[in-house]
Amino acid sequence: MKKLSGLVSLVAVAAFALAIGSAHAAEKRLMEDYVKSPLPPGFQVIVTELEGPVFADAQGKTMYKWPIKSIRNGDVGEQKGKPTCDDTVYKVNAGLMSPYPGGYTLPEVETRPSCLHEWPAVYASADDKPVGKWTVVDRKDGKKQWAYDGFAVYTSILDEVPGDTRGGSKRKEGGDSPAYREPVGPLPNIPAQFGVYAVAKGRILGTATGYSVYSYDKDTATKSSCTGSCLNEWAPMLAAENAIALGDWSILERAPGIKQWAFRKKPLYTKISDEKFRSYEGSDVPGWHNVFTQTEPPAPKGFSVQDTRAGQVLADAKGRTLYIYNCGDDAIDELACDHPSAPQAYRLAICGGGSFEKCNKTFPYVIAEAGAKSETRAWTTVSINPNTGKFAKAGEAGALHVWAYRGRPVYLFGGDKKAGDVEGDAWGEFNGHRNGFKAFWLRDDFRNNAG
C-alpha cells in the first residue's frame, strides 16, 4: 500500500506542475516535508502551494473537513463521527447570526445548491477498513463516508486541478467568521519541540506552543554567531542530548554538550521579548528572519507591499491596497457566498446598497492587463460581468478582465486616497469577517488589523 500511495502522490505532483504551467518554478520553491503514514487505497498526499501537504482522492481533489464552531446563536459544522452535510436545499436563513432572526428567504433560493452538491462526500465502500487515523463513518442517508481523525471528509467543486485548495484554508479567521471548511493533511515532519502554522506569508515555523522561531544571517550551518549580549534578546532552540537529525533538520554543538536545532542549515532561536503567537517582530531586527517550511507563492508582477497604520498590505503598482471579500450565508450548511458562482446579493448589499453601479465604484475590481499571467494557481485572471458579479461568458461584451486570488476577484476601495490607505478594511458585517471586505493583510501578528 505504501508503494502505491507513493506512486499516486508522484503522479499527482506531476499533474499539478503541468496544470500550473510552471514545473520549473515549482521545483525552485521549497515545500514542506510531512510524516508518511498509511493511506486508504487510491488516496494520496499533494504538497500544495497555499496549504502545504494535503490529502487528496484518486483524482487529486483536496479533502476538507467542517469542524464545529460556536457562533452567536448556536453551533454549526460537524462533530466527529457525525456527518451532516447532505442533499437538503435550505431556503431560509437559520438565525444563527444576530441581529437577523431565522426564517428570511435566502437569495436566489430557486437555484440554491445543497451542501452535498458544493461539497461532495468522499464515500467509502462496504468492505473498506480503517487505516491509521482513517475510519469509515455512517451517514444518515445510509451510505458510508471516509473520515480522518474522526471528521468526515469532502471535496470542493471549486477545485479544478490537483493542488487546488479553493474550498477553504487552514488559516484561522478572526471575529465572527463562518465555520469555514479546512483542508486536511498529514503531520509536518518536525521535531516535537516545534509546530507549523498557516499564516498570510505561508507555513510559518514556531515552537510547539505557537511562538515564532527565527534565523540569523551571521550564522552558518555548524556555528552560531549569537553569543554574549546577543543571548539577552535571543534564546537558542536547544536540542536534547539524544535528539537525532532528520530531513531538513540538523543539530550543531554550541558548546561541549549543548546542542541546538537548525532547519535547512539555519540555527534556530526564539525572541525572548515576543508576546504574541506567530509574531513577525523579530524579523524587524536587521539580520533576523522568521522561518517558514514553505512560503506563499509570489503575487504577479506589478503588485507591491505597502506599510500602513496597522501592518503591511498587498497593493497594486500604484500602492493602492487590495481587498478580499468574505462571505458565508446564514443557512444551516453555511455555504460560501464570496465566489462569482454564488449569489451576489450579499456583496451588493454591503458595497452598493443593492446597486451594481455603486458597488463597482465603492469596491472596484483590480483590472488585469491584457495578456497578464501568473506562474501559480494562487493567482489567476478571470472574466467578470460587472452588471451581475458572475463569471462572464467567452466574448461577452463589457466583461472585465480582473485579478483573482484563490479563484475569487480582488478589489480596490474607492475611498482610499493615497498609497497605504486602508479605509475599506472591516467594511461590512462583523468587521468584514462575516459578509464584507478585509484588506489583504500580510502580517498576522497585527491580529484583526484595522478591523
N, C-alpha and C positions, 0 to 999 in steps of 0.2 A: 504493500500500500504506500509506503514512503517513497519508493521509486516512482510509482505512478503519480503521486502528488507533486513530486519534484519536477517531473516531465511536464505535467499540465501547467505548473507555475511558469516554467521557462517558455512554453508556448504562449501563455497569456502575456508575459512581459514583452515578448517579441511582437505580438499583435498590438499591444499598447504603443510601442515605439513607432510602429508603422502608422497607427491611427493618428498620432500627433504630428507625423511627418518630420520628426526630428530625432532619429535614433542617436545620431552623433552627439547632439546636445544633451540627451538624456543620460548618455554614458558619462559625461563630464560631471554631472551633478552627483554629489554624494548622497546616498539613500540610506535609510535606517535599516539596520540588521534586526532580526527577530528570532525568537525562540522557536525552533522547529518542533512540531507536535503532530500526532496522528490526525488525519482528516477523514471525513466520510468519503466514500468513492466519488470521484468527479469534482470534489471541492478543491480549491487552490488558494494560494496567497499571492496577491499582487501588491507590489510596493508602489503606491500611488503618489502623484505629485503633491497633493494637498493634505492627505490624511495618513501618510506613511503606509505601513503594511496593513492590508485589509483582507478579510476572507471574501471569496467570490465563488459563484457557481461555475458549472462547466462552460458556460458561455462568457465568463469573465464579468458577470454583473456583480457589483459590490453588494454585500449583505449589510442590512441595518437592523437595529433594534429600536424599540419605542419605550424606553424606561418611564415608569410612572413618575409624575411630578405634581406637587401640590401647587395649585394656583388659587386665585382669590376666593372662589366659592366651591371648591371641590378638587378632586384629583382627576387627572387624565393620564393616558398612557396605559402600559400593560405591566401587570405583576409577573413575576417569574412563574413559568408553567401555565399561564393563563392568557393565551392569545385572544384578543377581542376584535381585531381588525377583520371585518367581514364584508359581505356584499350589500349591506344595508345602505340605502341612499338617504341621508339625512336631509330634511327640507327646512328645518328651523334651527335657530341657534340654541345652545344649551343653557345660557345664563351663567356660565362658569366665570365670566369676567365682568365684575361690576364696572360701571353702573348700568349695564344692559341686562334686563330680565330675560329669561328664556321665552321662546315662542315666536320670535320675529322670523319672518320668511327670509331665507338666505338668498344672496344674489344669484342670478342665472340658475335658479333651482331646477328648471326643466332639463338642464343638461349637466347638473352636478353629478360627478362620478362618485362611486363608492370608495371606501378606504382600500378595499382589495383590488380595485382597478388601478389606483395610484401606487399601491404597494403590494405587488404580487407576493403571495406567501411562498416560501421555499418548502415545498411539500416533501414528505418522506414516504417511502413505500411501506407496505405492511410488514415486510421482512427486514427493514433497516434496523440496525442495532446501534446502541450508544457507542461513541468513540471518544475517549478522553472527556473533555468538557462538553462534547456534543451529545445531546439527548434528543429523544423524539417525544413530542407532546401532542395531546389530543385536542382537536379543535371542536367547537360547538357544532360545526356542520358535519361532523363525523370523520373528517379527514385527519391525517397525521402531518405534523409540521416539524421541521428541524428547529432546535433551539441551541443556543450557545450560552453556557454559564447560566442556564435557566430561562433566558429571554428568547422568545420566538423570533426568528429572523425572516426578513423580507428583502426584496429587491425594489428598485425605484424605476418607474417608467421614464424618468428624466435622464437616466444614464444611458448613453448611446454607444460607447465603445468601452472595452476593458480598460480599467483605470479611472473611469469617471466616478466622481463622488458628489454628484449634483443633488442627491437626495437629502443630504444632511452633513453635519460636521461633528467631530469630537470636541471642537472648541466650545467651551461653556459660554452661554449668553447670559447677560445680566438682566436685572429688572424683571418685568412681568412678561418675559418672552414665553411663547408657547412651549409645549413639551415636544421639542423637535426630535426627529429621528436621528440616530447616531450610527456611523459605520462601526462594525465590529471587526476586530483583528487580533492577531497573536500578541503575546507579550514582547516588549522590546528586549533585545539581548544585551542586558546591562547588569553590573554587579548590584547586589541587594541594597547598597547604600544610596542608590540613585533612582531617579524617576524621569519619565519623559512626558511632556505636557504639550497640548495643542495650543498655540498662540498665533497671533497675527503674522508673525515673521516665519513661522514654520513649526518644527517639532523641537522644542527647547529642552535642554538637559538641565536637570536640577537635582537636589537631594531628594531622598525618599519622602521627606516632609514638605517638599514644594519650594524650597528656596533655590535661587539661581546658582549655578556654578559658572566660573569664569576661567579664561586662559590669559596668559601674559606673553606679550611679544618677545620679551628678552629671554624667555626660557628656550631650552632645547628638549629633545625627546628624552634625554638622560640626565638633565641637570636643571634644577630650579634656581632662578636668579632672585627669587623673593626671599630675602633673608633680612636679619636685623630689624630695622624700624618698619620695613615692609610688612612684617608679620603683625604689626599693631593694627593693620587695616584688613589684611587678607589671611584667611585660615586655610592651610593646605588640606585637601581631601585625603586623609590618611587611609592606607590600606592595612588590613590585618596581616599579621605575620604569615599566616597560611593562605593569603589571597593568591589567586592564580590569574595570569594574563589570559585574555580570550578575545579573539576577533580584533576589533578596533581598540581594545583596551590593553594597556601595558602598565608596568609598575617600575618606578625609579626609586632609588635609595637616596633620600635627602641627607641622611646621616647614618652612621652604623646602627642597624636595627630599626630605622624609621623609614617606612615605605610610603610612597604617595602614588595615587592613581593618575594616569594620563589617558586621554582619549584622542585617538588619531594623532599621537605623538605630541600632544599638548598637555602638560601637567595641569591639574585642576585645583581650584580654590573656591571658597565662598567669601563673600564680602561681609565682614563682621557687623557692619552697621546696617545691612539690609533689614528692613522691617516688613516688606511686602513679599508675598509669594511671587515667583516668576518675574522678579524685578529686572529692569534694564539699567539701573542706576550705576552699577559697576562698569558698564560699557561706556559711561560718560567720562570715565577717567582715562586719559591718554595711555594707550598701550594695552588696555584691558578690554576683553570681549566676552559677551555671552557665548555659550557653546550650544550648537544645535546638532541633532542627529541628522536632520535634513532641513533645508531652508525652503521658504516659499518660492515658487517659480518667479522669475523677474517679471515685472509689468512690461508691456510692449514699449518700444522706443517712443520717446516723446513725452512720457509721463515723468513726473518729478516728485520729490519728497519735500514737504513744507513743514516748518516749525510753527505751531500755533500756541494759543494761550493754554491749551490743555493736552499738549503732546504733538507727536508727528502724524501727519496725514499723507495719503497718496493724493496727488494733484495732477492736473493736466499740464501741458507745456507752458501755460501762462501762470501757473501757480494756483489755479482755482481748485478748491477742494472737491474731491469726488465723494459721492454719497451712495450708500447702499440702501435699498428699500427692503424692509422686513414686514412680513405679514403672515399670520396664522389665523384661520377663521375660528369662530366660537362654537362650532359643532362638536359633538362627542368625539369624532375622529380627528379633529383639528387638522384639516387639510391645509397645506400651504397655499397662500394667495399672493405670493411675491414673484410669480413667474408669468411670462406673457401668455402661457396657455391657460392660466387661471382667470377667474373673474377680475375685472379691473375696477369694479365699483368701490372697493376698499381704498385703493390708491387714489382714485378720482375724488373721493370724499375728503381725503386728507390734504391733497395738494391743489385741488381746484374747485372745491365746493360743488362738485358734480359736473364741472365744465372741463373738457379736454383742452380747450384753448388756454384757459387759465392754468391748468396743471402743467402744460408744456412750457409755460413761461416761468412758473414757480420753481419747478424742478425739471429743466430741460435735459434731454438725453445728451450723453457725451458722443459727439459725432466722430466716426472713424473716417479717415481719408480714403479715397478710392484706392484700392489695392492694398490697404493696410492688412498686415498679417501678424500673427503671434506664433511663437515657437512652442507654445504649451497649450494644453487643453484648459488650463485655468482661465485663460483669457481668449475670447473669440470675438468675432464680429457677427452681428445678426441684423436682419432686416425687419423693421418695425413700422406698422401703420400708426402714425401719430394720432389718428382720429378714433382708434379703437384700443390702442395699447397692446394689441395682439401681434403675433408674427405676420409679416406681410407675405403675400404670395409672390412667386417669381415674376418679375417685370411689373409689379403693381405700381401704378402712378402715385407719386407723392410719398413713397416709402422712404424711411430714413435708415441709413447705414450706420449702426451705432456699436460702441464697445459693450461687451458683456463680461461679467465675472461670474464664474460657476454657472454659466448659461443664462444669467439674468442681467438686464441692462444696468449700467451705472449712470449716475446723474450729476449735474451741477446744481447749484442753488442760485436763483435769480437775485437774492438779497445779498450775496457776497460781493463786496465792492473791491477788494484787493486780495493779493496773494496771501494765503494763510488764514483768511476769514473762515469761520465755521458756524455762521449764523443759522444754517439749516440743520445743524445737529440736534437730535432729540425732537424733531418736528413730527408730531403725531401722537397717537395714543400711548400712554405709559412710557413717555420719554423716547418714543420711536421704536421701542422694543417689540410691542405687540402689533401695531399697524402704523408704520411711519418710517422716517429716514434717519439714518445714522451716518456720520462722517466715516470715511474709510480710514479708521484709526490704525496706526502701525505699532503702537506701544500699549500692551495690555496692563502695564503697571500703573497707568493712569486709568484705573478701572472705572467704567461708565463715562469717562472723559467729561466733556462739557455737559452731557446729559445727566 
